[in-house]
């Protein structure tokens, strides 16, 4: 039996959960370093007061990051989208506005991963698809491709035309 077949058999035949934090404590350590506020982490460094994700997104130093680990991108999309929807609902209710008519919407490029559209369908969020346009790569990193076009991408300025007070977010 090959190594990959052995791993497949061990994981799927035994129904193991690779993010079981008791069985795989290293998964919890990675989660803490990436998402959880470092003072609660066993890897806390007094000079670093932010999680890796908070630092990546330039969150304020005194912010309290939160999040969850997922086993795949579709699950992450569903949970992230649902969090956006719940945050929008709370904001609308606090303002005394109806959360059903009109309902929430999400903006994304027409080239978006299918799981993004599934989120909109499953969680009753209007999907606003932005047409995509060719983009010329012009950075020094792409110098040898300077005269060629990249894949089609969503234009951020065009995307903003689809945004209103009921937009819960923009998937890119």
Secondary structure, DSSP 8 states (H G I E B T S, - for coil): --HHHHHHIIIIITT--TT-TTT-HHHHHHHHHHTS-GGGSTT-BTTB-S-HHHHHTT--TT--------SSHHHHHHHHHHHHHHHHHHHHHHTT--SSSS--EEEEETT--HHHHHHHHHTT-EEEEE-EEEEE--SGGGGGGTTSEEEEEE-HHHHHTT--TTEEEEE-
